[in-house]
């Protein structure tokens, strides 16, 4: 049986809790879609970096970043109550561009396949 580190269990619980806590807040306050992609927790459980992605332009990214900065202490407090651990990790939010990059790559691949299809039809 695989042994899990405590930091891994805290990491996965924090990710679920942040998603649950902020899911409705973003829908109500910012009108943008925010996805929390990962949480990195230090081995001593003192620090946590929460990664998020935003679908939208630069304005939406800035709004979400500012909102998370303002709400950081409240979010940490709520997570602390849900985790039931002695010391709640210091939280830092960081933008994760992987979803955005994936969408861009998929669009480029779609464009390539469409242009290949046009060339095949012109040869007929």
PyMOL commands that set and color helices and strands:
alter all, ss='L'
color gray80, all
select helices_A, chain A and resi 6-29+58-83+98-122
alter helices_A, ss='H'
color red, helices_A
select strands_A, chain A and resi 33-41+47-55+90-95
alter strands_A, ss='S'
color yellow, strands_A
deselect
rebuild
show_as cartoon
